[in-house]
Amino acid sequence: MRAVASKAGISPTTASRALRKLALEGFAQQRDTMVASGRARRERRWFSSNKPLPTSVKNAMRHTRLVERTSTPRPLPSELHHLFWNANVADLNPQKDGSYLAERLLQAPDLRAWNWALTNLSRDDVEMALGRRGVDDRTRALARNWWAHEG
């Protein structure tokens, strides 16, 4: 809950109320899932449903603005290290390995990975990664939507 609240810039109490309301309306659900975070462990996580959003919600989302990027990349969080299972994570550098990092992070089914990639890697590196064969069109759309709503 604290992670949701932090990302949204609201209190954990407000985030909890909002998620419960979304769950009652069928837009979110909570379920147990295995999470690779240094080691595999079971966590209760929130997920969005596939229920179509009402037009009023879609319109409100179009006016949402994302927080500004930091000028210097933050270190790759330890809970994302497992995505680089065949690399020495300590040697990865966002300035020189940006497209490699972007490709792995944006293809992971993890909001934290997407958020870190889009806020810490250069747009050129992300675009290079998205131009590679095998990248899902939905992943490309995610990045386009992110950039369309920046600043």
DOZALUM-896312 format. One record per residue (C-alpha): x, y, z. Coordinates in nm, 4 decimals, decimal comma, m for minus. Layout:
! residues N
PT         c1         c2         c3
PT          X          Y          Z
...
! end
This chain:
! residues 151
PT         c1         c2         c3
PT     0,0000     0,0000     0,0000
PT     0,2826     0,2389     0,0836
PT     0,4343     0,1937    m0,2643
PT     0,1026     0,2854    m0,4293
PT     0,0648     0,5861    m0,2011
PT     0,4203     0,7009    m0,2665
PT     0,3859     0,6751    m0,6451
PT     0,0539     0,8597    m0,6354
PT     0,1785     1,1246    m0,3934
PT    m0,1020     1,0541    m0,1461
PT    m0,1254     0,9105     0,2032
PT    m0,1439     0,5330     0,2556
PT    m0,4924     0,5802     0,4054
PT    m0,6160     0,7626     0,0950
PT    m0,4540     0,5032    m0,1332
PT    m0,6167     0,2217     0,0631
PT    m0,9609     0,3831     0,0373
PT    m0,9187     0,4472    m0,3356
PT    m0,8069     0,0914    m0,4096
PT    m1,0942    m0,0565    m0,2077
PT    m1,3386     0,1624    m0,4024
PT    m1,1823     0,0576    m0,7346
PT    m1,2119    m0,3069    m0,6263
PT    m1,5805    m0,2646    m0,5374
PT    m1,6414    m0,1137    m0,8823
PT    m1,4548    m0,4008    m1,0499
PT    m1,1553    m0,1991    m1,1736
PT    m0,8954    m0,3502    m0,9399
PT    m0,8397    m0,6734    m0,7555
PT    m0,5998    m0,7984    m0,4955
PT    m0,4386    m1,1394    m0,5235
PT    m0,1430    m1,3359    m0,3943
PT     0,1476    m1,3652    m0,6335
PT     0,5072    m1,4838    m0,6281
PT     0,7483    m1,1905    m0,6494
PT     1,1156    m1,2086    m0,7390
PT     1,2688    m0,9537    m0,5061
PT     1,6153    m1,0800    m0,4323
PT     1,4474    m1,4144    m0,3671
PT     1,1059    m1,5533    m0,4528
PT     0,8384    m1,4673    m0,1990
PT     0,4614    m1,4506    m0,1889
PT     0,3029    m1,1056    m0,1674
PT    m0,0497    m0,9732    m0,1845
PT    m0,0570    m0,7275    m0,4782
PT    m0,3105    m0,5062    m0,6487
PT    m0,3876    m0,5620    m1,0186
PT    m0,6080    m0,3743    m1,2601
PT    m0,8945    m0,5648    m1,4155
PT    m0,9746    m0,5821    m1,7852
PT    m1,3044    m0,4050    m1,7305
PT    m1,3439    m0,1176    m1,9802
PT    m1,3123     0,2244    m1,8200
PT    m1,6010     0,4711    m1,8444
PT    m1,5443     0,7666    m2,0792
PT    m1,5353     1,0080    m1,7851
PT    m1,2433     0,8175    m1,6311
PT    m1,0589     0,7991    m1,9649
PT    m1,0984     1,1748    m2,0076
PT    m0,9697     1,2407    m1,6556
PT    m0,6683     1,0169    m1,7196
PT    m0,5793     1,2140    m2,0326
PT    m0,5255     1,5214    m1,8160
PT    m0,2992     1,3446    m1,5660
PT     0,0584     1,4718    m1,5627
PT     0,3536     1,2596    m1,4594
PT     0,6219     1,3723    m1,2178
PT     0,9309     1,5269    m1,3742
PT     1,2303     1,3078    m1,4491
PT     1,5281     1,3241    m1,2211
PT     1,8376     1,4724    m1,3837
PT     2,0629     1,1873    m1,2760
PT     1,9542     0,8248    m1,2961
PT     1,8937     0,6548    m0,9659
PT     2,0652     0,3192    m0,9117
PT     1,8757     0,0158    m1,0345
PT     1,6660    m0,1029    m0,7363
PT     1,7663    m0,4411    m0,5957
PT     1,4150    m0,5775    m0,6519
PT     1,4790    m0,5438    m1,0289
PT     1,8196    m0,7155    m1,0305
PT     1,6638    m1,0542    m1,1099
PT     1,5714    m0,9230    m1,4565
PT     1,9429    m0,9163    m1,5368
PT     2,0116    m1,2738    m1,4346
PT     2,2889    m1,3178    m1,6942
PT     2,4710    m0,9886    m1,6307
PT     2,6786    m0,8445    m1,3504
PT     2,4343    m0,5822    m1,2211
PT     2,7131    m0,3886    m1,0490
PT     2,8694    m0,3231    m1,3917
PT     2,5493    m0,1920    m1,5550
PT     2,5546     0,1810    m1,6204
PT     2,2437     0,3697    m1,7412
PT     2,4561     0,6022    m1,9569
PT     2,6408     0,3291    m2,1470
PT     2,3993     0,0339    m2,1149
PT     2,0737     0,2274    m2,1430
PT     1,9150     0,0452    m2,4371
PT     1,9987    m0,2950    m2,2851
PT     1,8475    m0,1895    m1,9524
PT     1,5410    m0,0450    m2,1277
PT     1,4754    m0,3599    m2,3270
PT     1,4846    m0,5861    m2,0219
PT     1,2887    m0,3514    m1,7970
PT     1,0125    m0,2623    m2,0441
PT     0,9496    m0,6256    m2,1358
PT     0,9142    m0,7276    m1,7711
PT     0,5584    m0,7615    m1,6340
PT     0,6402    m0,5180    m1,3551
PT     0,5208    m0,1584    m1,3101
PT     0,8289    m0,0800    m1,1019
PT     1,0523    m0,1843    m1,3924
PT     0,8588     0,0303    m1,6417
PT     0,8603     0,3295    m1,4097
PT     1,2336     0,3037    m1,3417
PT     1,3181     0,2675    m1,7123
PT     1,1026     0,5599    m1,8245
PT     1,2193     0,7933    m1,5484
PT     1,5901     0,7037    m1,5430
PT     1,6909     0,6138    m1,8979
PT     1,7266     0,8481    m2,1940
PT     1,4509     0,8631    m2,4511
PT     1,7052     0,7678    m2,7203
PT     1,7976     0,4501    m2,5321
PT     1,4329     0,3590    m2,4766
PT     1,3498     0,4222    m2,8441
PT     1,6441     0,2053    m2,9518
PT     1,5198    m0,0769    m2,7284
PT     1,1631    m0,0397    m2,8556
PT     1,2854    m0,0626    m3,2152
PT     1,4222    m0,4111    m3,1653
PT     1,2517    m0,7209    m3,2995
PT     1,0114    m0,8960    m3,0635
PT     0,9026    m0,5917    m2,8620
PT     0,5274    m0,6004    m2,7981
PT     0,3193    m0,3206    m2,9537
PT     0,1606    m0,2599    m2,6124
PT     0,5057    m0,1851    m2,4712
PT     0,5655     0,0692    m2,7480
PT     0,2246     0,2243    m2,6729
PT     0,3135     0,2488    m2,3032
PT     0,6256     0,4526    m2,3836
PT     0,4415     0,6737    m2,6364
PT     0,1679     0,7474    m2,3826
PT     0,4280     0,8227    m2,1149
PT     0,6102     1,0691    m2,3400
PT     0,2852     1,2275    m2,4611
PT     0,2007     1,3216    m2,1030
PT     0,5449     1,4365    m1,9888
PT     0,5783     1,7928    m1,8667
! end
